[in-house]
Amino acid sequence: MAKLTECRPLTERERELLEFMLTADFPGRDELKAQANGAEVCWECACGCGTINVELKEPYIRAATREPIPVEAYGKGADVLLFVRPGLLSSLEIVNHGDARPLPYPSANNLQLWVPPHRAVGATSAKNSS
């Protein structure tokens, strides 16, 4: 990740993708929607994948998300992960399954949302309990 000399507003495509991710139903979503209004991009991935880290311009109520990645989106050739740390929007990670750089920015029209199931603290899978 490369720190920008000055934080900038989200581009139209970044904002559309973030807003799409926040259409999924998961705990803490409403607080994250409010935070999105004050998010600025302060870091960009140098590899050309489109991943960004954001910072908030002012204090916001922290989201009570159960997972650091409360929502994911999958599409042909690329996945998108929304990171929340600790209760604040942190990053929008673009995972590419090809070698082309720079990547075409993912479009909500080509993505399907997925909300990970809640994992109880201390729970183990059947595979790990034997």
N, CA, C and O of each residue as an XYZ file, in Angstrom:
520
protein
N       0.841     -1.177      0.000
C       0.000      0.000      0.000
C       0.887      1.242      0.000
O       1.926      1.290      0.658
N       0.456      2.218     -0.739
C       1.192      3.474     -0.801
C       0.345      4.579     -0.175
O      -0.801      4.798     -0.567
N       0.926      5.266      0.799
C       0.223      6.381      1.445
C       0.208      7.566      0.496
O       1.234      7.938     -0.073
N      -0.973      8.155      0.334
C      -1.095      9.338     -0.507
C      -0.542     10.550      0.239
O      -0.617     10.606      1.466
N       0.003     11.500     -0.476
C       0.517     12.700      0.178
C      -0.629     13.487      0.806
O      -0.436     14.193      1.796
N      -1.806     13.365      0.235
C      -2.999     14.019      0.768
C      -4.187     13.097      0.534
O      -4.370     12.580     -0.568
N      -4.997     12.890      1.573
C      -6.195     12.060      1.413
C      -7.113     12.705      0.387
O      -7.125     13.925      0.221
N      -7.882     11.865     -0.301
C      -8.769     12.358     -1.350
C     -10.165     11.753     -1.177
O     -10.321     10.736     -0.502
N     -11.174     12.373     -1.781
C     -12.512     11.775     -1.753
C     -12.524     10.476     -2.567
O     -11.681     10.281     -3.442
N     -13.461      9.611     -2.281
C     -13.625      8.404     -3.079
C     -14.020      8.800     -4.497
O     -14.763      9.762     -4.691
N     -13.528      8.066     -5.482
C     -13.969      8.295     -6.858
C     -15.410      7.807     -6.973
O     -15.916      7.126     -6.081
N     -16.052      8.150     -8.052
C     -17.432      7.707     -8.278
C     -17.517      6.177     -8.273
O     -18.426      5.612     -7.666
N     -16.583      5.508     -8.941
C     -16.601      4.034     -8.994
C     -16.350      3.428     -7.615
O     -16.988      2.440     -7.251
N     -15.425      4.008     -6.842
C     -15.159      3.507     -5.489
C     -16.392      3.667     -4.602
O     -16.756      2.756     -3.858
N     -17.032      4.839     -4.690
C     -18.229      5.090     -3.886
C     -19.350      4.143     -4.282
O     -20.023      3.593     -3.410
N     -19.566      3.937     -5.582
C     -20.608      3.013     -6.037
C     -20.356      1.601     -5.521
O     -21.291      0.920     -5.099
N     -19.110      1.159     -5.549
C     -18.780     -0.178     -5.076
C     -18.991     -0.275     -3.565
O     -19.551     -1.263     -3.089
N     -18.559      0.719     -2.812
C     -18.756      0.721     -1.363
C     -20.248      0.726     -1.029
O     -20.690     -0.027     -0.161
N     -21.019      1.560     -1.705
C     -22.461      1.612     -1.457
C     -23.118      0.277     -1.798
O     -24.032     -0.158     -1.096
N     -22.665     -0.376     -2.865
C     -23.189     -1.703     -3.219
C     -22.898     -2.699     -2.103
O     -23.778     -3.463     -1.708
N     -21.673     -2.694     -1.596
C     -21.307     -3.619     -0.520
C     -22.202     -3.403      0.700
O     -22.528     -4.351      1.415
N     -22.592     -2.159      0.930
C     -23.403     -1.832      2.101
C     -24.899     -2.036      1.877
O     -25.704     -1.651      2.725
N     -25.284     -2.637      0.744
C     -26.690     -3.013      0.552
C     -26.981     -4.374      1.175
O     -28.144     -4.726      1.375
N     -25.944     -5.136      1.482
C     -26.122     -6.434      2.137
C     -26.637     -6.208      3.557
O     -26.371     -5.172      4.166
N     -27.363     -7.172      4.067
C     -27.908     -7.079      5.419
C     -26.982     -7.804      6.387
O     -26.860     -9.028      6.338
N     -26.330     -7.047      7.267
C     -25.444     -7.632      8.279
C     -25.376     -6.683      9.470
O     -25.623     -5.487      9.313
N     -25.044     -7.193     10.666
C     -24.969     -6.335     11.848
C     -23.935     -5.220     11.661
O     -22.810     -5.470     11.228
N     -24.331     -3.995     11.991
C     -23.435     -2.853     11.893
C     -23.506     -2.108     10.577
O     -22.844     -1.084     10.406
N     -24.300     -2.609      9.645
C     -24.367     -1.997      8.315
C     -24.787     -0.532      8.359
O     -24.204      0.297      7.659
N     -25.786     -0.202      9.168
C     -26.283      1.174      9.177
C     -25.219      2.155      9.658
O     -25.102      3.257      9.122
N     -24.448      1.761     10.660
C     -23.366      2.622     11.132
C     -22.295      2.782     10.056
O     -21.736      3.867      9.891
N     -22.010      1.708      9.326
C     -21.012      1.792      8.246
C     -21.492      2.674      7.108
O     -20.693      3.374      6.485
N     -22.801      2.647      6.827
C     -23.349      3.548      5.803
C     -23.113      5.000      6.192
O     -22.732      5.820      5.357
N     -23.340      5.312      7.463
C     -23.099      6.688      7.933
C     -21.619      7.031      7.809
O     -21.271      8.132      7.385
N     -20.748      6.094      8.176
C     -19.307      6.323      8.084
C     -18.873      6.562      6.642
O     -17.965      7.356      6.397
N     -19.503      5.893      5.692
C     -19.120      6.019      4.279
C     -19.212      7.461      3.801
O     -18.471      7.871      2.908
N     -20.124      8.234      4.396
C     -20.266      9.643      4.003
C     -19.032     10.463      4.343
O     -18.772     11.479      3.699
N     -18.264     10.037      5.345
C     -17.079     10.790      5.753
C     -15.778     10.088      5.430
O     -14.725     10.468      5.941
N     -15.837      9.064      4.585
C     -14.624      8.302      4.264
C     -13.801      9.005      3.187
O     -14.335      9.521      2.205
N     -12.482      9.008      3.401
C     -11.540      9.521      2.417
C     -10.484      8.455      2.153
O     -10.108      7.705      3.055
N     -10.016      8.394      0.929
C      -8.961      7.452      0.566
C      -7.617      8.054      0.959
O      -7.269      9.158      0.540
N      -6.864      7.304      1.778
C      -5.548      7.785      2.226
C      -4.425      6.850      1.800
O      -3.252      7.218      1.871
N      -4.770      5.655      1.364
C      -3.801      4.665      0.895
C      -4.369      3.986     -0.348
O      -5.570      3.730     -0.430
N      -3.501      3.700     -1.308
C      -3.875      2.947     -2.503
C      -2.851      1.842     -2.721
O      -1.657      2.029     -2.485
N      -3.330      0.698     -3.170
C      -2.400     -0.380     -3.468
C      -1.590      0.004     -4.707
O      -2.141      0.454     -5.711
N      -0.300     -0.181     -4.617
C       0.597      0.214     -5.701
C       0.597     -0.765     -6.870
O       1.142     -0.450     -7.928
N       0.000     -1.946     -6.705
C       0.060     -2.961     -7.767
C      -0.950     -2.714     -8.884
O      -0.878     -3.355     -9.932
N      -1.896     -1.788     -8.672
C      -2.879     -1.504     -9.707
C      -4.172     -2.286     -9.568
O      -5.005     -2.268    -10.475
N      -4.356     -2.980     -8.434
C      -5.556     -3.807     -8.245
C      -6.791     -2.981     -7.902
O      -7.913     -3.445     -8.107
N      -6.608     -1.768     -7.385
C      -7.736     -0.923     -7.027
C      -8.071     -0.928     -5.544
O      -8.990     -0.226     -5.123
N      -7.342     -1.707     -4.736
C      -7.582     -1.741     -3.293
C      -7.286     -0.377     -2.684
O      -6.300      0.275     -3.027
N      -8.171      0.046     -1.764
C      -7.982      1.326     -1.079
C      -8.163      1.145      0.429
O      -8.935      0.298      0.877
N      -7.442      1.947      1.194
C      -7.666      2.074      2.634
C      -8.257      3.444      2.861
O      -7.847      4.424      2.239
N      -9.235      3.504      3.768
C      -9.905      4.772      4.020
C      -9.720      5.203      5.468
O      -9.457      4.391      6.355
N      -9.864      6.491      5.673
C      -9.897      7.079      7.005
C     -11.132      7.958      7.059
O     -11.598      8.450      6.032
N     -11.662      8.157      8.259
C     -12.863      8.959      8.430
C     -12.486     10.381      8.823
O     -11.595     10.592      9.645
N     -13.175     11.356      8.226
C     -12.868     12.766      8.453
C     -13.280     13.235      9.840
O     -12.737     14.218     10.346
N     -14.224     12.552     10.457
C     -14.715     12.953     11.774
C     -15.114     11.713     12.560
O     -15.217     10.631     11.983
N     -15.341     11.844     13.864
C     -15.727     10.682     14.667
C     -17.121     10.168     14.280
O     -18.017     10.957     13.980
N     -17.288      8.885     14.289
C     -18.565      8.233     13.990
C     -18.829      7.157     15.028
O     -17.913      6.700     15.713
N     -20.090      6.758     15.138
C     -20.443      5.624     15.999
C     -19.841      4.373     15.383
O     -19.973      4.137     14.182
N     -19.182      3.577     16.206
C     -18.571      2.334     15.718
C     -19.642      1.305     15.423
O     -20.633      1.190     16.145
N     -19.432      0.566     14.363
C     -20.357     -0.498     13.974
C     -20.094     -1.738     14.816
O     -18.944     -2.083     15.088
N     -21.142     -2.387     15.216
C     -21.024     -3.618     16.001
C     -21.009     -4.814     15.047
O     -21.892     -5.670     15.090
N     -19.999     -4.854     14.193
C     -19.875     -5.982     13.274
C     -19.314     -7.171     14.029
O     -18.547     -7.017     14.980
N     -19.709     -8.364     13.591
C     -19.240     -9.576     14.254
C     -17.967    -10.109     13.620
O     -17.278    -10.936     14.217
N     -17.654     -9.656     12.443
C     -16.494    -10.150     11.704
C     -15.696     -8.961     11.167
O     -16.277     -7.908     10.902
N     -14.379     -9.103     11.000
C     -13.597     -8.009     10.403
C     -13.902     -7.830      8.918
O     -13.628     -6.774      8.349
N     -14.467     -8.856      8.294
C     -14.921     -8.768      6.900
C     -16.405     -9.131      6.919
O     -16.758    -10.294      6.722
N     -17.288     -8.137      7.157
C     -18.707     -8.453      7.308
C     -19.432     -8.780      6.010
O     -20.515     -9.364      6.040
N     -18.847     -8.409      4.863
C     -19.490     -8.683      3.576
C     -18.416     -8.833      2.501
O     -17.388     -8.156      2.517
N     -18.692     -9.738      1.571
C     -17.806     -9.983      0.434
C     -18.648     -9.975     -0.833
O     -19.864    -10.154     -0.781
N     -17.999     -9.768     -1.961
C     -18.680     -9.830     -3.253
C     -17.802    -10.625     -4.209
O     -16.580    -10.478     -4.227
N     -18.451    -11.467     -4.998
C     -17.721    -12.325     -5.923
C     -18.209    -12.103     -7.342
O     -19.404    -11.945     -7.593
N     -17.261    -12.096     -8.257
C     -17.588    -11.933     -9.662
C     -16.570    -12.666    -10.509
O     -15.629    -13.266     -9.991
N     -16.766    -12.613    -11.814
C     -15.850    -13.274    -12.729
C     -14.513    -12.540    -12.738
O     -14.418    -11.395    -13.182
N     -13.478    -13.223    -12.239
C     -12.131    -12.667    -12.280
C     -11.730    -11.799    -11.106
O     -10.547    -11.501    -10.945
N     -12.694    -11.375    -10.266
C     -12.341    -10.501     -9.147
C     -13.324    -10.675     -7.993
O     -14.509    -10.937     -8.200
N     -12.815    -10.525     -6.797
C     -13.621    -10.530     -5.583
C     -13.374     -9.211     -4.863
O     -12.352     -8.558     -5.075
N     -14.317     -8.825     -4.013
C     -14.191     -7.588     -3.246
C     -14.478     -7.918     -1.784
O     -15.463     -8.589     -1.475
N     -13.615     -7.445     -0.887
C     -13.776     -7.650      0.547
C     -13.858     -6.289      1.227
O     -13.042     -5.408      0.960
N     -14.843     -6.118      2.107
C     -14.958     -4.894      2.897
C     -14.396     -5.177      4.278
O     -14.900     -6.047      4.988
N     -13.356     -4.450      4.666
C     -12.729     -4.627      5.976
C     -13.217     -3.543      6.939
O     -13.349     -2.373      6.579
N     -13.479     -3.976      8.174
C     -13.899     -3.083      9.249
C     -12.983     -3.356     10.432
O     -12.869     -4.496     10.882
N     -12.326     -2.308     10.942
C     -11.414     -2.462     12.085
C     -11.548     -1.277     12.994
O     -11.705     -0.194     12.431
N     -11.516     -1.296     14.184
C     -12.462     -1.871     15.143
C     -13.773     -1.087     15.090
O     -13.930     -0.067     15.761
N     -14.686     -1.569     14.299
C     -15.989     -0.940     14.131
C     -16.010      0.226     13.165
O     -17.032      0.898     13.029
N     -14.880      0.482     12.481
C     -14.787      1.591     11.536
C     -14.396      1.070     10.155
O     -13.610      0.131     10.034
N     -14.955      1.694      9.116
C     -14.544      1.338      7.755
C     -13.038      1.417      7.657
O     -12.428      2.380      8.124
N     -12.436      0.410      7.053
C     -10.982      0.369      6.969
C     -10.503      0.283      5.528
O      -9.695      1.102      5.089
N     -11.003     -0.717      4.782
C     -10.524     -0.852      3.406
C     -11.511     -1.601      2.535
O     -12.381     -2.333      3.007
N     -11.340     -1.386      1.262
C     -12.078     -2.078      0.215
C     -11.011     -2.792     -0.595
O     -10.279     -2.171     -1.365
N     -10.932     -4.106     -0.412
C      -9.866     -4.876     -1.062
C     -10.390     -5.546     -2.325
O     -11.418     -6.224     -2.310
N      -9.666     -5.341     -3.411
C      -9.993     -5.963     -4.687
C      -9.027     -7.125     -4.883
O      -7.813     -6.932     -4.931
N      -9.571     -8.325     -4.996
C      -8.744     -9.520     -5.201
C      -8.925     -9.956     -6.645
O     -10.026    -10.298     -7.077
N      -7.824     -9.935     -7.380
C      -7.844    -10.273     -8.800
C      -7.399    -11.705     -9.005
O      -6.477    -12.179     -8.340
N      -8.052    -12.390     -9.923
C      -7.680    -13.774    -10.232
C      -6.937    -13.884    -11.562
O      -6.840    -14.967    -12.140
N      -6.422    -12.770    -12.035
C      -5.656    -12.756    -13.277
C      -4.390    -11.954    -13.099
O      -4.065    -11.530    -11.990
N      -3.680    -11.747    -14.181
C      -2.401    -11.055    -14.110
C      -2.415     -9.639    -14.681
O      -1.434     -8.909    -14.536
N      -3.507     -9.242    -15.326
C      -3.549     -7.935    -15.987
C      -3.490     -6.800    -14.969
O      -4.147     -6.862    -13.930
N      -2.711     -5.772    -15.261
C      -2.626     -4.579    -14.425
C      -2.565     -3.365    -15.342
O      -1.896     -3.447    -16.372
N      -3.201     -2.270    -15.047
C      -4.174     -2.137    -13.976
C      -5.448     -2.905    -14.309
O      -5.764     -3.142    -15.475
N      -6.159     -3.282    -13.278
C      -7.393     -4.045    -13.438
C      -8.543     -3.155    -13.855
O      -8.582     -1.975    -13.507
N      -9.479     -3.718    -14.602
C     -10.722     -2.965    -14.775
C     -11.423     -2.947    -13.412
O     -11.498     -3.981    -12.749
N     -11.930     -1.803    -12.994
C     -12.522     -1.703    -11.658
C     -13.810     -2.517    -11.619
O     -14.621     -2.431    -12.541
N     -14.008     -3.308    -10.561
C     -15.218     -4.141    -10.479
C     -16.488     -3.292    -10.499
O     -16.533     -2.200     -9.933
N     -17.502     -3.811    -11.156
C     -18.802     -3.152    -11.229
C     -19.809     -3.966    -10.431
O     -19.799     -5.195    -10.485
N     -20.668     -3.292     -9.698
C     -21.697     -3.974     -8.914
C     -22.566     -4.867     -9.797
O     -23.092     -5.878     -9.332
N     -22.715     -4.498    -11.059
C     -23.529     -5.295    -11.986
C     -22.965     -6.691    -12.210
O     -23.692     -7.599    -12.614
N     -21.665     -6.866    -11.948
C     -21.008     -8.150    -12.204
C     -20.628     -8.881    -10.931
O     -19.842     -9.827    -10.971
N     -21.185     -8.448     -9.783
C     -20.809     -9.037     -8.503
C     -22.024     -9.586     -7.767
O     -23.144     -9.101     -7.929
N     -21.777    -10.600     -6.961
C     -22.812    -11.173     -6.107
C     -22.346    -11.056     -4.660
O     -21.238    -11.473     -4.323
N     -23.198    -10.484     -3.805
C     -22.854    -10.290     -2.395
C     -22.953    -11.589     -1.604
O     -23.761    -12.464     -1.916
N     -22.121    -11.696     -0.583
C     -22.149    -12.827      0.341
C     -21.801    -12.326      1.728
O     -20.798    -11.637      1.915
N     -22.636    -12.674      2.706
C     -22.383    -12.316      4.103
C     -21.946    -13.586      4.817
O     -22.709    -14.550      4.879
N     -20.721    -13.604      5.363
C     -20.242    -14.797      6.059
C     -21.114    -15.118      7.269
O     -21.581    -14.205      7.949
N     -21.339    -16.390      7.545
C     -22.108    -16.748      8.738
C     -21.324    -16.374      9.990
O     -20.093    -16.357      9.986
N     -22.050    -16.079     11.049
C     -21.418    -15.709     12.322
C     -20.724    -16.927     12.917
O     -21.289    -18.019     12.967
N     -19.489    -16.719     13.368
C     -18.750    -17.776     14.055
C     -18.744    -17.456     15.537
O     -18.267    -16.399     15.950
N     -19.276    -18.374     16.337
C     -19.294    -18.161     17.783
C     -17.863    -18.229     18.315
O     -17.042    -18.999     17.815
N     -17.572    -17.419     19.332
C     -16.248    -17.412     19.950
C     -15.968    -18.772     20.538
O     -16.795    -19.315     21.270
N     -14.803    -19.336     20.226
C     -14.399    -20.636     20.766
C     -14.978    -21.819     20.017
O     -14.702    -22.964     20.374
N     -15.780    -21.570     18.978
C     -16.367    -22.679     18.227
C     -15.303    -23.339     17.384
O     -14.389    -22.673     16.896
N     -15.411    -24.636     17.209
C     -14.498    -25.375     16.341
C     -15.313    -26.104     15.304
O     -16.474    -26.443     15.536
N     -14.717    -26.340     14.181
C     -15.404    -27.091     13.139
C     -15.281    -28.578     13.436
O     -14.421    -29.007     14.206
N     -16.147    -29.343     12.817
C     -16.097    -30.796     13.014
C     -14.752    -31.349     12.573
O     -14.247    -32.309     13.157
N     -14.173    -30.744     11.543
C     -12.880    -31.195     11.030
C     -11.780    -31.007     12.077
O     -10.884    -31.844     12.191
N     -11.843    -29.915     12.840
C     -10.798    -29.615     13.807
C     -11.015    -30.245     15.180
O     -10.113    -30.213     16.017
N     -12.199    -30.817     15.430
C     -12.500    -31.286     16.776
C     -12.124    -32.739     16.984
O     -12.314    -33.258     18.083
N     -11.602    -33.414     15.977
C     -11.226    -34.817     16.174
C      -9.797    -34.973     16.625
O      -9.335    -36.095     16.833
